[in-house]
């Protein structure tokens, strides 16, 4: 019997050559969009998945800060990828935002999971940021992201080769919506990388349980990368005895900078993230904020911005 609470981490490559499936996935998505015709939409990304047989329009992501999808095997994820045991229960967070050049980009942020994303050229990365057509293979699943306001008739016949991300729009010599511009993105910090000092810190996470209280300082760079809180040993709290509590998911909560502010994301956790008796999916952290992992307040996480830090996310 399948138990969704059991994490299976396969450290061998079961998907050699699976990047070729991306081209079939893109062809299927293109046929779907051309058959549907043009549908006006606000700027953002539409995400599709392909399991080798069927194309599914999964969801749309807008520019609203905090708008995000969690992808993984767990049935509570927004993007459920159930049939590949090498995909973690909560594997990726997908979000849309503007880069330093004002370009709309799609992030696929790895949530401390071992399996990498494979790109159309066969290269691998744990996390990525891309604009235009964004395509990556996760195990047996293809994930295709396309700008929501894209005219399907402008799609190229085949999946384009990746070009480097980071070129200002003024230097583009092509239709940005029909080109894959992808660059690797740094994944959330490992628990062992967190600083113990307030020097140059952007703020502090205070983790409180019935048995333990621990404060962890975070730099602006770590907030930009993201910090995952959970029972998994690579996450914040995973090595703290008091957090080995069944109320906390292996990857439960993500703190990550977006639009210049820290945002806390519930990672499709079983018992949820709560504030003042209300369950929250995401929350912008403008001031000192205390969240409960689970409704019964057995585990509390407090974000406290540093009054001394001068930083930009």
N, C-alpha and C positions, 0 to 999 in steps of 0.2 A: 504493500500500500504506500502511495506517495505521501510523504510528510513534508509540507511546505516549510517547516521550521528547520529542516536539515540542510546545512550548507555543504555542497560538494565542490571542492576546489580541485580541478584537474590541471596538473602542471605539465602535461604533455600536449603537443599540438595535434589535435584530432581533425584539423580543418585545413591541412596543407592544400594550397591551390583553390581554396574556397573564394578567393577574391574574384575569380572568373564569374561567380554567381552574380556579382554586382552588375555586370553588363546585362544579364538576363533580367535582373530586377528593374534596372532603369528602363529597359525596353518595355516591360510590362506596365510600369508607371506611366510612361509616355503614351502608350496605347490607351490607357484608362483616361488620361486627361484629354487626349484628342477626341475620344468618343464622347466625353462629357461636355466638351466645349468650354468656352471662356466663362468663368464665374468670378465677378468682381469681388475683391477682398481687400481688407486693410493690410498695410505692410506687416510682414511677419513671415513665418515659415509653416508649411504644411508637411507633416511627417508621414511617410509610408513605410510599411514593412513588407518583406517578402520572405517566405519560408522555403523557397524552392519550388513551390507549386502555385500559391495564391498571393496576389497583391492586395494589401489592405490599407485603406486610408485611415491612419491611426488617430491623428489629432492635429489641431492647429495651435500654433504658439504665436502670441502677439508681442508687442514691445513693452507691455506693462511690466515694470520691475517686479520680479518675483514670480512671473508666469513661467511655469516649468513643468516638465514631465519626468517621472521616474520610470526607468525601463529595467526589467529583470524577470526572473521566474516566478516571483511571488504573485499570488492572485490579487493582492492589493495594489500592485503597481499600475500606473496609468497606461503603460505599454507592456503588456504581459507577453513574455517570450517563453512559453512553458515547456517546450519539447527538447531542449538541449541542456543536459546537466552541467556542461562547462560554463553556462551563463549563470552568474550569481543571482541570489534572491533579489537583491537590489544592486544593479550593476552600473547604470548610467543615470546622470541627470542631464536632461536636454533643456536648453534655454536659449532665448534670442536677446541680443543686445547690440549696441553700436560700439564699434572699435574706435581707436584713437583718431581714425580718419573720417569718422561718421558713417562708415559702411555697416549695413545691417549684417550681422553674422549669427551663425548657429553654433553653439557650443555642445559638444558631447563630453561630459565630465565624468571620468571614472571614479567610482565611489569605493576606492581601495580594493577593487576586485582584481584577481590575477590575470584573467583572460583579456588580451589586447584587442583593439580594433584593427582590422586589416583594410588598407586602402586599395584602390583599383590597380595600382602599380605593384601590389604585393607587399609594400612596406607596412610596418606595424607601428602603432602608437597607443598608449593607454588612454589619452585624452586628445581632443582636437578642437580647433576653431576653424570655421570655414564660411565662405560666402558664395553666392551663386548656387550651383548644384553641389550639394554636400552628400557624399555617398560613402558608407563604411560597412564592413562585414563584421558581425559579432557572432562567432560560432556559425551555426547554420542559418542565421538570420541576416538579411540585408536590411539596412536602414537608409532610406533616401529622404533627404530634406530639400524642398524646393521653395523658393520665395512665393508667398501666398498670392501676390498680385501679378504673378507671371502669366503671360499670354502663352498657352500651350503650343501655339503655332511657331513660337520662337525657339522651341526646344530643338537641339541638334539631334540628328538621327541616332547617334550613339553616345555613350557616356564619354565626356571629354576628359583628356588627361589633366591631372592636377597641376596647377601653377602655384607658385609661392604666394602666401598671404602676406599682406603688409605693404602693398603698393597703394599710394594715395589715388583717389578717384580721378584726379586731374591728369594722371598718366595712363589711364585705361585706354586701350585701343580696340576694345571689343565690347559686346553687350554683356554687362556684368552678370545678368541673370542666366546666361547660357554657358558659363564657364565655371569650372570647379577651382576655387581658390582656397587651398587648405594648408594649415600649418599646425604642428604639434602644440599642444597646450600642457602646461604643467598641471599634474594631478594634485589633489588635496595632500596636505602635509602628513607624513607619517608621525605617529604619536611621539617617537623618540626625537623628532626634530624641533619640538616646541621649546621656546626659551623659558628659562626659569626666573628671569629678571625683568623688572619693569622698564629697564633702559630701552628707549626707542620703541616701546610697545604701543600698539594702537588701542589695546584694551585687554581685558582679562575675562576668562571664563572661570566661574566658580562652580564646581561640581559637588553637590551635597547629597548624601544618602543617609540612611539610618546609622551607618557605621563609619562613614568617611566624609571628610571635607577637604577638597584639594583645589587650589587656584593655579591656573595656567595662563601665562602671558602670551599674547599673540601679536606678531608684527604685522604691518600693513601688507607685506609680501605674502604672508601666510593667509591673510584674509582674502587677498586677491585670488590665491590658488584655491582656497577652501579648506575647511577643517571639519572632519566627520566625527561625530560623537556616537559611540555605540559599544557593544560588548566584544566586537571583533578586535583581536589583539593589536591590529595596526591602527585602530581608531583611538581618539581621545577617550579615556575612561576604560579602555579594554584591559589595561594592566592594573586597574584599581580594584581591589577586592570587593568593595561595596557595590560596584556596578555589575557584578555578576548576579543579576537579578532578572527573573523571567519577565519582568515588565518592560525591560529594555531590549530592543531589537539589535541584531548584530551591527547593522548600520541604521541608526535611528534618526539622526538630526545632522544637517549640514549648515555650517556658518560660512557664508561666502559673500565677498564684496560684489555689488552690482549697482550701476548708476551712481557711484560715489558713496554708497551706504552699505553697511553690513546687513545681510538678510539671512534669516533662519528658515530653512526648508525642512518640513517633515518628509522623510524619505520613505513614504508609504509604510510607515511603521504599524505594527499590529495594534499597539495600545495608544498610539497617537501622541501629539504634542498639544499641551493645554496651557492656556493663559486665562487667569481669572475665571475659571470654570467653563471656558469656551474652547472647543477644539479648533486648532488653527492649522492650515496647510502651509502657510508662509507668513512671515511677519518682518517688517522693516524695523531695525533696531536703532532708533534715533537717540534713545536715552537708556539708562540702566533698566534692564528687562529680565524678569525671572519667568522661566518656562518649566512646566512639569512634564516629565517623560512618563506618560500614563496619567490617568485621572486622579489616582489616589495620592499623588505627591510623595511617593517613596523615593523618587530621584528628581532633584531640582537642578536646573542649569541656569546660571545667571550670567548675562553679558553686561559688563561694566566698561564703557569707553574710558580711555585714559584722558585725563584733563591736561596732561603734559605733551601728548603726542601731536605732532603736526604732520598729517599724512593725507595722501590722496589714493582712493581706491579706484 
